[in-house]
Amino acid sequence: MATTAAAVWGRAEQQDFRARVRGCLLGGALGDALGAGAHGLTLDGIRDAHGPDGLTEPAPAFGRRGAVTAATQMSLFTVDGLIRAQIRRDTGVWHPPTDVHRAHLRWAATQHDWGPDERREDNGWLAREEWLYARRNPPRACLTGLGDDRLGTLDKPKNPTAADSGALVRSAPFGLLVGWEPQLVCQLAVECAAQTHGAPAAGLAAGAFAVTVHGLARGGSPEAAVDRALEQLAARPGHEPVTEALGRALGAVRQGAPDHARVAALGADEDRAEGQLAAAVYCALVGEDVRHGLRLAVNHDGPSSVTGALTGALLGALHGETALPPAWLAELEGRATVLELADDFSMEMTQGAALHGPAESSPGWLARYPRG
């Protein structure tokens, strides 16, 4: 009898993995939603609107509290693409960057009224979630990079000069591939970043972020996870901006009590991928708990939803779903969808052989995640 993934994973390991997957995806969405309440505001403006402590609780954005941005939307489609990539291994045609690209094209189709309707029955369940058909500040490079069907590659990336955090902020799911080696996780994240962002630092920041999530999802410490990310960067051309940014983040931890000025100095005030990564890593390292880390992450002059989403994904992967603030979760837009997708991802990664394979397959599962 063939060994199944479920036989390899013990029950306690499966439960821990599911908690970390849920924590990562929900935590990223919570940070995104918290930061969305500060969109377009400077730190002074945030304090004028919310008091001297700045933004400490979710505030209305896009007409409601708990609303998420394109960062969460794209992260969910990244997960969808990774599930389909695992399923397609059965066919002998396996190229995860292509499956992720197709998933991101499905996201792009939700952002406009022209082109194919992704709600059709044969396209899987996620693209039929109506709440995802809202335009929530999508990065320009993501829209243009996914404006046609051509797959951007490392040799021929889309938007060769795009250096913002649009690819970085959708890359946490790569780190949840805990059965992969770190170098493969890094490579996949970097290759998929090139589909919209061609600046080397943008792709390498995505790779470093994914490897950091990977270390946390495997149960490692934040410091060890960052060290592993630095190891993966070391041999890659153009790594210096990202390596230096992460080095500054590690050094800032030893510079005294955390404050908003230190977060800004690490690069949170600018929408460059390496600066956003450094600020988020710092907030995750010094955060006393999830609330403290996220509050630290979103109060600055820059794109607060980005820093919040990155920090939330890191802290969620580190602590699991039960560490997330229940009152914030209660108002989170799309929470049921995020949970459903997280559990599907966990089931595919731990029990995929029982869902599809030479001996048996689940028609319902293949309808949710079509191979085509």
Secondary structure per residue as TSV (DSSP state, phi and psi in degrees):
chain	resnum	aa	ss	phi	psi
A	1	M	-	360.0	135.6
A	2	A	-	-68.7	143.9
A	3	T	-	-76.5	131.0
A	4	T	-	-98.4	162.4
A	5	A	H	-60.3	-34.5
A	6	A	H	-64.2	-31.2
A	7	A	H	-71.6	-29.4
A	8	V	H	-74.9	-37.5
A	9	W	S	-90.7	125.4
A	10	G	-	-73.4	162.6
A	11	R	H	-61.1	-43.8
A	12	A	H	-63.8	-38.1
A	13	E	H	-64.9	-41.2
A	14	Q	H	-62.7	-42.0
A	15	Q	H	-65.9	-41.0
A	16	D	H	-64.9	-43.2
A	17	F	H	-61.8	-45.6
A	18	R	H	-61.5	-39.6
A	19	A	H	-63.7	-37.6
A	20	R	H	-74.7	-36.3
A	21	V	H	-64.0	-48.2
A	22	R	H	-58.3	-45.2
A	23	G	H	-60.9	-42.7
A	24	C	H	-64.1	-49.3
A	25	L	H	-72.2	-42.4
A	26	L	H	-68.9	-40.7
A	27	G	H	-63.1	-41.5
A	28	G	H	-61.3	-41.8
A	29	A	H	-66.3	-39.0
A	30	L	H	-63.8	-45.2
A	31	G	H	-63.7	-38.4
A	32	D	H	-60.3	-48.4
A	33	A	H	-66.2	-39.7
A	34	L	H	-63.0	-46.5
A	35	G	H	-67.1	-27.2
A	36	A	H	-60.7	-28.3
A	37	G	T	-68.9	-12.3
A	38	A	T	-109.5	9.8
A	39	H	T	-56.7	129.6
A	40	G	T	80.6	0.7
A	41	L	-	-104.1	143.9
A	42	T	-	-79.1	172.2
A	43	L	H	-60.5	-40.6
A	44	D	H	-62.3	-40.5
A	45	G	H	-65.9	-37.5
A	46	I	H	-63.1	-43.3
A	47	R	H	-68.3	-36.7
A	48	D	H	-62.0	-38.4
A	49	A	H	-81.0	-31.5
A	50	H	H	-124.6	0.6
A	51	G	-	106.9	171.0
A	52	P	T	-62.5	-23.7
A	53	D	T	-85.5	-1.5
A	54	G	-	78.8	-154.9
A	55	L	-	-82.4	112.7
A	56	T	-	-116.4	-12.8
A	57	E	S	-138.6	156.5
A	58	P	-	-55.2	135.2
A	59	A	-	-118.1	158.1
A	60	P	-	-58.6	137.1
A	61	A	B	-148.5	140.7
A	62	F	T	54.3	33.8
A	63	G	T	88.5	5.2
A	64	R	B	-162.8	160.0
A	65	R	T	-80.1	144.4
A	66	G	T	84.4	6.4
A	67	A	-	-70.8	141.5
A	68	V	-	-104.2	170.2
A	69	T	-	-109.2	-172.4
A	70	A	H	-60.9	-22.5
A	71	A	H	-58.9	-46.4
A	72	T	H	-70.8	-41.8
A	73	Q	H	-54.7	-50.2
A	74	M	H	-68.6	-34.9
A	75	S	H	-62.0	-39.6
A	76	L	H	-64.7	-40.7
A	77	F	H	-70.1	-28.7
A	78	T	H	-61.1	-44.7
A	79	V	H	-60.3	-44.9
A	80	D	H	-57.1	-43.8
A	81	G	H	-65.1	-36.9
A	82	L	H	-69.7	-37.5
A	83	I	H	-61.7	-46.6
A	84	R	H	-64.6	-34.4
A	85	A	H	-62.6	-41.6
A	86	Q	H	-63.9	-40.8
A	87	I	H	-65.8	-38.0
A	88	R	H	-70.5	-13.0
A	89	R	G	-58.4	-29.9
A	90	D	G	-63.9	-26.1
A	91	T	G	-85.1	-9.5
A	92	G	T	82.8	1.2
A	93	V	-	-114.3	99.3
A	94	W	-	-129.5	110.2
A	95	H	-	-145.5	87.2
A	96	P	H	-52.4	-38.6
A	97	P	H	-57.6	-34.1
A	98	T	H	-68.1	-42.0
A	99	D	H	-66.8	-38.8
A	100	V	H	-66.7	-39.8
A	101	H	H	-61.5	-44.3
A	102	R	H	-61.0	-38.8
A	103	A	H	-65.1	-41.4
A	104	H	H	-68.2	-31.2
A	105	L	H	-65.0	-35.1
A	106	R	H	-65.4	-38.2
A	107	W	H	-62.5	-46.3
A	108	A	H	-57.3	-34.8
A	109	A	H	-67.9	-20.8
A	110	T	T	-77.7	-10.4
A	111	Q	T	-97.0	3.1
A	112	H	-	-149.9	167.3
A	113	D	S	-96.1	-4.9
A	114	W	S	-104.0	163.4
A	115	G	S	92.2	-172.5
A	116	P	-	-67.5	149.0
A	117	D	-	-87.5	114.4
A	118	E	T	-77.8	0.7
A	119	R	T	-80.8	-1.2
A	120	R	S	-64.3	154.2
A	121	E	G	-62.6	-31.8
A	122	D	G	-86.1	11.8
A	123	N	G	-109.9	13.1
A	124	G	-	87.2	168.4
A	125	W	S	-83.8	-32.5
A	126	L	G	-63.3	-40.4
A	127	A	G	-69.6	-7.0
A	128	R	G	-97.3	3.6
A	129	E	-	-78.2	109.0
A	130	E	G	-62.1	-31.7
A	131	W	G	-66.7	-18.8
A	132	L	G	-77.6	-11.7
A	133	Y	-	-87.8	46.1
A	134	A	S	-125.6	137.6
A	135	R	-	-89.0	116.0
A	136	R	-	-125.9	73.8
A	137	N	-	53.3	51.5
A	138	P	-	-67.5	138.4
A	139	P	-	-59.9	140.4
A	140	R	H	-59.0	-40.3
A	141	A	H	-64.5	-30.0
A	142	C	H	-69.4	-40.9
A	143	L	H	-67.8	-44.4
A	144	T	H	-73.4	-37.9
A	145	G	H	-64.7	-28.8
A	146	L	T	-106.0	21.3
A	147	G	S	-79.4	-11.2
A	148	D	S	-142.5	179.8
A	149	D	S	-86.7	-3.8
A	150	R	-	-68.1	132.5
A	151	L	-	-83.4	117.7
A	152	G	-	-71.1	138.0
A	153	T	-	-126.7	171.9
A	154	L	S	-62.9	-33.5
A	155	D	S	-75.9	-35.7
A	156	K	S	-134.5	75.0
A	157	P	-	-74.4	155.9
A	158	K	S	-75.5	149.8
A	159	N	S	46.3	68.4
A	160	P	T	-57.1	-23.0
A	161	T	T	-103.0	0.4
A	162	A	-	-68.9	118.1
A	163	A	-	-120.4	8.3
A	164	D	S	-79.3	-174.2
A	165	S	S	-93.4	13.2
A	166	G	T	-62.1	-35.9
A	167	A	T	-81.6	-39.4
A	168	L	G	-55.3	-45.6
A	169	V	G	-74.7	-8.8
A	170	R	G	-105.2	9.1
A	171	S	-	-100.3	-1.0
A	172	A	G	-57.2	-40.1
A	173	P	G	-57.2	-28.5
A	174	F	G	-60.7	-34.7
A	175	G	G	-69.6	-14.8
A	176	L	G	-83.4	-0.4
A	177	L	-	-80.5	68.9
A	178	V	T	-69.5	-17.0
A	179	G	T	-79.9	-8.2
A	180	W	S	-90.4	156.8
A	181	E	-	-78.3	151.2
A	182	P	H	-55.4	-36.9
A	183	Q	H	-65.8	-32.7
A	184	L	H	-73.8	-37.8
A	185	V	H	-60.6	-46.8
A	186	C	H	-60.7	-46.2
A	187	Q	H	-61.8	-43.0
A	188	L	H	-63.9	-43.8
A	189	A	H	-63.2	-40.8
A	190	V	H	-66.1	-43.5
A	191	E	H	-64.0	-40.3
A	192	C	H	-73.5	-28.3
A	193	A	H	-62.5	-35.5
A	194	A	T	-65.2	-10.7
A	195	Q	T	-69.8	-19.0
A	196	T	T	-137.3	-23.7
A	197	H	-	-130.2	113.6
A	198	G	-	-96.9	-13.2
A	199	A	S	-63.5	131.0
A	200	P	H	-52.9	-41.6
A	201	A	H	-64.6	-32.7
A	202	A	H	-64.9	-43.7
A	203	G	H	-70.4	-41.8
A	204	L	H	-70.0	-32.0
A	205	A	H	-63.9	-40.5
A	206	A	H	-62.3	-41.9
A	207	G	H	-64.1	-43.5
A	208	A	H	-65.1	-39.4
A	209	F	H	-63.0	-45.7
A	210	A	H	-61.1	-41.6
A	211	V	H	-67.9	-35.2
A	212	T	H	-65.5	-45.3
A	213	V	H	-59.5	-41.9
A	214	H	H	-57.1	-46.4
A	215	G	H	-62.9	-39.4
A	216	L	H	-69.1	-42.0
A	217	A	H	-65.9	-23.3
A	218	R	T	-85.1	-0.2
A	219	G	T	94.3	10.9
A	220	G	-	-81.8	169.9
A	221	S	-	-78.8	157.5
A	222	P	H	-59.4	-40.7
A	223	E	H	-63.0	-44.0
A	224	A	H	-65.6	-36.4
A	225	A	H	-65.1	-42.1
A	226	V	H	-67.2	-41.1
A	227	D	H	-58.9	-40.6
A	228	R	H	-65.0	-37.7
A	229	A	H	-63.2	-41.6
A	230	L	H	-63.5	-37.0
A	231	E	H	-61.2	-41.0
A	232	Q	H	-70.1	-28.6
A	233	L	H	-77.3	-29.0
A	234	A	T	-53.1	-39.0
A	235	A	T	-93.7	3.5
A	236	R	S	-95.8	130.9
A	237	P	T	-58.4	138.4
A	238	G	T	79.2	16.6
A	239	H	-	-77.0	-15.3
A	240	E	H	-55.7	-45.1
A	241	P	H	-60.1	-38.0
A	242	V	H	-74.7	-43.6
A	243	T	H	-59.6	-45.2
A	244	E	H	-65.5	-38.2
A	245	A	H	-64.6	-43.1
A	246	L	H	-67.5	-35.7
A	247	G	H	-61.9	-40.1
A	248	R	H	-64.7	-37.6
A	249	A	H	-63.8	-44.2
A	250	L	H	-65.1	-39.6
A	251	G	H	-67.3	-34.5
A	252	A	H	-65.1	-26.3
A	253	V	T	-59.6	-29.3
A	254	R	T	-95.7	11.2
A	255	Q	S	-101.2	16.9
A	256	G	S	112.5	-171.5
A	257	A	S	-60.4	138.0
A	258	P	-	-66.8	143.8
A	259	D	-	-150.7	170.3
A	260	H	H	-67.4	-31.1
A	261	A	H	-63.9	-38.6
A	262	R	H	-67.4	-39.6
A	263	V	H	-61.6	-44.4
A	264	A	I	-63.6	-40.6
A	265	A	I	-65.1	-25.3
A	266	L	I	-76.8	-13.3
A	267	G	I	124.9	6.2
A	268	A	I	-65.2	-26.2
A	269	D	T	-72.9	-12.6
A	270	E	S	-120.1	147.0
A	271	D	-	-91.2	67.1
A	272	R	-	-116.9	138.2
A	273	A	H	-58.1	-44.7
A	274	E	H	-66.7	-34.8
A	275	G	H	-70.2	-41.7
A	276	Q	H	-63.5	-40.8
A	277	L	H	-62.0	-46.9
A	278	A	H	-60.9	-44.3
A	279	A	H	-63.6	-41.1
A	280	A	H	-67.6	-41.9
A	281	V	H	-61.3	-42.9
A	282	Y	H	-60.2	-47.0
A	283	C	H	-62.7	-36.7
A	284	A	H	-70.5	-34.1
A	285	L	H	-72.2	-37.6
A	286	V	H	-100.1	-9.7
A	287	G	-	-61.8	127.0
A	288	E	S	-67.9	-31.9
A	289	D	S	-157.2	-175.3
A	290	V	H	-63.6	-44.3
A	291	R	H	-58.0	-49.6
A	292	H	H	-61.5	-45.1
A	293	G	H	-61.3	-42.2
A	294	L	H	-72.1	-38.5
A	295	R	H	-62.7	-39.1
A	296	L	H	-65.0	-35.7
A	297	A	H	-73.2	-28.9
A	298	V	H	-101.4	-7.7
A	299	N	-	-98.2	87.2
A	300	H	S	-163.4	-178.9
A	301	D	S	-80.4	-15.1
A	302	G	S	-92.1	-160.8
A	303	P	-	-73.9	91.1
A	304	S	H	-62.1	-34.0
A	305	S	H	-66.8	-30.8
A	306	V	H	-68.6	-53.7
A	307	T	H	-61.0	-38.3
A	308	G	H	-64.8	-44.3
A	309	A	H	-64.1	-43.3
A	310	L	H	-63.8	-45.9
A	311	T	H	-64.6	-42.0
A	312	G	H	-63.1	-39.0
A	313	A	H	-65.0	-41.6
A	314	L	H	-64.5	-48.8
A	315	L	H	-67.7	-34.9
A	316	G	H	-67.4	-41.0
A	317	A	H	-67.0	-32.6
A	318	L	H	-71.5	-47.7
A	319	H	H	-103.3	-19.0
A	320	G	-	86.2	170.3
A	321	E	G	-64.0	-30.9
A	322	T	G	-70.1	-14.0
A	323	A	G	-84.8	-7.9
A	324	L	S	-78.5	145.5
A	325	P	-	-64.1	116.4
A	326	P	H	-59.7	-39.4
A	327	A	H	-65.1	-33.8
A	328	W	H	-72.3	-40.6
A	329	L	H	-62.0	-35.5
A	330	A	H	-60.4	-28.1
A	331	E	T	-103.5	1.8
A	332	L	-	-69.3	126.7
A	333	E	T	-63.2	133.1
A	334	G	T	71.7	18.7
A	335	R	H	-57.0	-42.2
A	336	A	H	-62.6	-39.0
A	337	T	H	-65.7	-44.3
A	338	V	H	-60.5	-44.9
A	339	L	H	-63.4	-43.2
A	340	E	H	-62.6	-43.9
A	341	L	H	-68.2	-40.8
A	342	A	H	-59.6	-43.9
A	343	D	H	-69.6	-35.4
A	344	D	H	-63.6	-42.7
A	345	F	H	-61.4	-46.2
A	346	S	H	-60.8	-41.5
A	347	M	H	-67.8	-41.8
A	348	E	H	-62.2	-42.7
A	349	M	H	-72.5	-28.4
A	350	T	H	-102.1	-24.9
A	351	Q	H	-135.7	24.6
A	352	G	H	-58.3	-35.0
A	353	A	H	-64.4	-24.3
A	354	A	H	-85.1	-10.5
A	355	L	H	-99.3	-27.6
A	356	H	S	-158.2	136.3
A	357	G	S	170.9	-179.6
A	358	P	S	-60.9	-35.9
A	359	A	S	-82.0	-42.1
A	360	E	-	-155.0	156.8
A	361	S	-	-144.4	156.9
A	362	S	-	-100.6	111.0
A	363	P	H	-57.7	-36.1
A	364	G	H	-63.7	-40.0
A	365	W	H	-65.8	-43.3
A	366	L	H	-71.0	-23.1
A	367	A	H	-74.3	-33.7
A	368	R	H	-70.1	-37.2
A	369	Y	S	-132.2	78.1
A	370	P	-	-60.6	146.2
A	371	R	-	-71.6	-27.9
A	372	G	-	-74.0	360.0
